[in-house]
Amino acid sequence: MFASRMRTFNVLKQNTSLLSKRLQSTAPKVAPVKKSSILKPIFYGSLLAATAAVGYGVYGLYKEQHPAPLPVETQSNKKKLVILGTGWASITLLKSIDTSLYDITVISPRDHFLFTPLLPSAPVSTVAVESIKEDVSTLIRQGSGKVTFLQKEALDVDPQNKKVIVEGDKAVDYDILVFSVGAQPNTFGIPGVYENALFMKEANDAVILKAKLKENLQKATELPAGSQERKDLLSMIVVGGGPTGVETAAELQDYISEEVAKWNPELAADCQIHLVEGLGNILGMFDQKMYTLAQDHLKKNGVALKLNAMAQKVVGNTITVKDSKTQELVDMKFGILIWATGNGTRPVTAKLMSRLPETQNNRRGLLINQKLELLGAEGSIYALGDCTFHKGLVPTAQVAHQEGEYLAKVLETRHIIDNTDNDAVKASLAKTIKDFDYFNQGALCYIGGESAINDIKMSKKIEFKLGGSFLSFKVWQCAYLAMAVTWRTRFLIACDWIKVHIVGRQ
Ligand SMILES: Cc1cc2nc3c(=O)[nH]c(=O)nc-3n(C[C@H](O)[C@H](O)[C@H](O)COP(=O)(O)OP(=O)(O)OC[C@H]3O[C@@H](n4cnc5c(N)ncnc54)[C@H](O)[C@@H]3O)c2cc1C
């Protein structure tokens, strides 16, 4: 049986080889398609692009870390430009303007720039707090002119006499003032919030939240598993369904699911992250498809969403929320309450408003014209960023950044105008100062579990939306790296992300 099968097999083999030889001799000779001929250019192209990107980054980092020596200043007859704040608007202005044109003084109580978009990642050590801070001393040395930094809080501005009053009753004179002090958290007068909630605004807020999280997790290990007392302690409530609140809730949930669950699953089982939002949906700046995707994703990952819930009061470790549909009052216990909603006016901004009562009559922020000049002090004070209120300009880093870039160009043109005697030239140059035209580049939000939703506008016509996938997370990461203001922070953030993949969070 076996021998006959082998014979049949050998006959078949002979016939097949004969047929293939005949076919080979008659068929026209076609060069075989080499796989490598397609892959080679892609491989070398990618290698070249990656090398160029790394080279560009290394060059940028080197340049940043090796500032040119400052020119020796003789008696200066330059105009005095005073900038209040070291946030998005002021630092972008400082990075964009030719600093040798003005006698520049920066005044701020904060000696660093904070990369706020990644602040929600810091309490759970997805990035280190130090990786998202950049020293002002580094930033003021990036230009070609001398910049003086006063680490002080501005208390008042006298627009008539062109003076800024800072702590210690010191007056600083200015010719041009850039008022960009940002905003402070707004608790809308809800009782108990200020006393019992944590905030997510400054670098120190991340440090405080991190310490509180650690403390509560430790305390909880001493309580019986599954007990109500332990669950209340491990209940973390984030109020505010905007990007800050969503990203904070998402990062906390990642930490519980990826770190606490790995090392202490019993403890993770008693943790619960709540996201409370007064409206019927979160992330109102995205379209319905995107915010629904975000809501479903958060729920799937374990975040409890409480929509249509308006905070009423906070007493001790209980927040009372009112269901805006049923009017029902619900008490929610917490171990940590994070207030991530609302922008309020800083005292120095309110004071400036009171000095110009005829023009500054909107409590939501400083009123400006299309050239970002403060109404009532046009020509001498510009106001940028979160401290202003202007139709179409929302309080985001994106707006503050574009305003900083715009103002740098305006001030450079003003410098040329001021140093020209020819009136016709002055007039024609003045005409080149166009109104500020904000271009909304879209919105991004991390939603946890290595996923994000992105609505990116490349131009007024080209827009793409990407959400819920690993690719959307990578796009989100690339966009944030591109937004970072220095190569040093870019490098540190990238290293932190790689570190989390290899050894997890702290
Ligand atoms: C957690 C978080 C995440 C965010 N994520 C994003 C995002 O992903 N994308 C986005 O577009 N926007 C985001 N934002 C919003 C964005 O950070 C703000 O819109 C932006 O910081 C506004 O810039 P600004 O320059 O007006 O104010 P800020 O950046 O707040 O800077 C204000 C500066 O003024 C200083 N200052 C305060 N008081 C005084 C005083 N009396 N005298 C002198 N200086 C003073 C402050 O110390 C600070 O240096 C986020 C905000 C937060 C809090």
The ligand as an SDF file (V2000), in Angstrom:
LIG
                    3D

 53 58  0  0  0  0  0  0  0  0999 V2000
   -4.8660   71.7180   34.6920 C   0  0  0  0  0  0  0  0  0  0  0  0
   -5.0390   72.5800   33.4930 C   0  0  0  0  0  0  0  0  0  0  0  0
   -4.9730   72.0100   32.2350 C   0  0  0  0  0  0  0  0  0  0  0  0
   -5.1280   72.8030   31.1020 C   0  0  0  0  0  0  0  0  0  0  0  0
   -5.0480   72.2200   29.8730 N   0  0  0  0  0  0  0  0  0  0  0  0
   -5.1430   72.9880   28.7710 C   0  0  0  0  0  0  0  0  0  0  0  0
   -5.0050   72.4160   27.4820 C   0  0  0  0  0  0  0  0  0  0  0  0
   -4.7950   71.2190   27.3470 O   0  0  0  0  0  0  0  0  0  0  0  0
   -5.0980   73.2300   26.4110 N   0  0  0  0  0  0  0  0  0  0  0  0
   -5.3300   74.5640   26.5390 C   0  0  0  0  0  0  0  0  0  0  0  0
   -5.4020   75.2600   25.5250 O   0  0  0  0  0  0  0  0  0  0  0  0
   -5.4840   75.1340   27.7460 N   0  0  0  0  0  0  0  0  0  0  0  0
   -5.3860   74.3890   28.8580 C   0  0  0  0  0  0  0  0  0  0  0  0
   -5.5260   74.9620   30.0960 N   0  0  0  0  0  0  0  0  0  0  0  0
   -5.8130   76.3950   30.2080 C   0  0  0  0  0  0  0  0  0  0  0  0
   -4.5330   77.2020   30.1440 C   0  0  0  0  0  0  0  0  0  0  0  0
   -3.5760   76.7340   31.0430 O   0  0  0  0  0  0  0  0  0  0  0  0
   -4.8210   78.6590   30.4450 C   0  0  0  0  0  0  0  0  0  0  0  0
   -5.8140   79.1150   29.5860 O   0  0  0  0  0  0  0  0  0  0  0  0
   -3.5470   79.4800   30.2760 C   0  0  0  0  0  0  0  0  0  0  0  0
   -2.6400   79.1400   31.2940 O   0  0  0  0  0  0  0  0  0  0  0  0
   -3.8240   80.9710   30.3170 C   0  0  0  0  0  0  0  0  0  0  0  0
   -2.6100   81.6420   30.1710 O   0  0  0  0  0  0  0  0  0  0  0  0
   -2.3390   83.0170   30.9280 P   0  0  0  0  0  0  0  0  0  0  0  0
   -1.0000   83.4630   30.5150 O   0  0  0  0  0  0  0  0  0  0  0  0
   -3.4830   83.9240   30.7430 O   0  0  0  0  0  0  0  0  0  0  0  0
   -2.3650   82.6350   32.4750 O   0  0  0  0  0  0  0  0  0  0  0  0
   -1.4360   81.6620   33.2870 P   0  0  0  0  0  0  0  0  0  0  0  0
   -0.7860   80.6880   32.4060 O   0  0  0  0  0  0  0  0  0  0  0  0
   -2.2750   81.1590   34.4030 O   0  0  0  0  0  0  0  0  0  0  0  0
   -0.3190   82.6150   33.8660 O   0  0  0  0  0  0  0  0  0  0  0  0
   -0.6030   83.6530   34.7590 C   0  0  0  0  0  0  0  0  0  0  0  0
    0.6970   84.1200   35.3720 C   0  0  0  0  0  0  0  0  0  0  0  0
    0.4620   85.3030   36.1300 O   0  0  0  0  0  0  0  0  0  0  0  0
    1.0910   85.1750   37.3920 C   0  0  0  0  0  0  0  0  0  0  0  0
    0.4030   86.0430   38.3610 N   0  0  0  0  0  0  0  0  0  0  0  0
   -0.6790   85.7770   39.1100 C   0  0  0  0  0  0  0  0  0  0  0  0
   -0.9790   86.8300   39.8840 N   0  0  0  0  0  0  0  0  0  0  0  0
   -0.0650   87.7770   39.6120 C   0  0  0  0  0  0  0  0  0  0  0  0
    0.1620   89.0870   40.0970 C   0  0  0  0  0  0  0  0  0  0  0  0
   -0.6240   89.6350   41.0150 N   0  0  0  0  0  0  0  0  0  0  0  0
    1.2140   89.7640   39.6260 N   0  0  0  0  0  0  0  0  0  0  0  0
    2.0290   89.2260   38.6800 C   0  0  0  0  0  0  0  0  0  0  0  0
    1.8520   88.0060   38.1800 N   0  0  0  0  0  0  0  0  0  0  0  0
    0.8160   87.2880   38.6380 C   0  0  0  0  0  0  0  0  0  0  0  0
    0.9700   83.6890   37.6880 C   0  0  0  0  0  0  0  0  0  0  0  0
    1.8780   83.3050   38.6930 O   0  0  0  0  0  0  0  0  0  0  0  0
    1.3060   83.1160   36.3380 C   0  0  0  0  0  0  0  0  0  0  0  0
    2.6810   83.0810   36.1570 O   0  0  0  0  0  0  0  0  0  0  0  0
   -5.3720   74.1910   31.2440 C   0  0  0  0  0  0  0  0  0  0  0  0
   -5.4370   74.7590   32.5120 C   0  0  0  0  0  0  0  0  0  0  0  0
   -5.2610   73.9660   33.6270 C   0  0  0  0  0  0  0  0  0  0  0  0
   -5.3100   74.6050   34.9870 C   0  0  0  0  0  0  0  0  0  0  0  0
  1  2  1  0
  2  3  1  0
  2 52  2  0
  3  4  2  0
  4  5  1  0
  4 50  1  0
  5  6  2  0
  6  7  1  0
  6 13  1  0
  7  8  2  0
  7  9  1  0
  9 10  1  0
 10 11  2  0
 10 12  1  0
 12 13  2  0
 13 14  1  0
 14 15  1  0
 14 50  1  0
 15 16  1  0
 16 17  1  0
 16 18  1  0
 18 19  1  0
 18 20  1  0
 20 21  1  0
 20 22  1  0
 22 23  1  0
 23 24  1  0
 24 25  2  0
 24 26  1  0
 24 27  1  0
 27 28  1  0
 28 29  2  0
 28 30  1  0
 28 31  1  0
 31 32  1  0
 32 33  1  0
 33 34  1  0
 33 48  1  0
 34 35  1  0
 35 36  1  0
 35 46  1  0
 36 37  1  0
 36 45  1  0
 37 38  2  0
 38 39  1  0
 39 40  1  0
 39 45  2  0
 40 41  1  0
 40 42  2  0
 42 43  1  0
 43 44  2  0
 44 45  1  0
 46 47  1  0
 46 48  1  0
 48 49  1  0
 50 51  2  0
 51 52  1  0
 52 53  1  0
M  END
$$$$
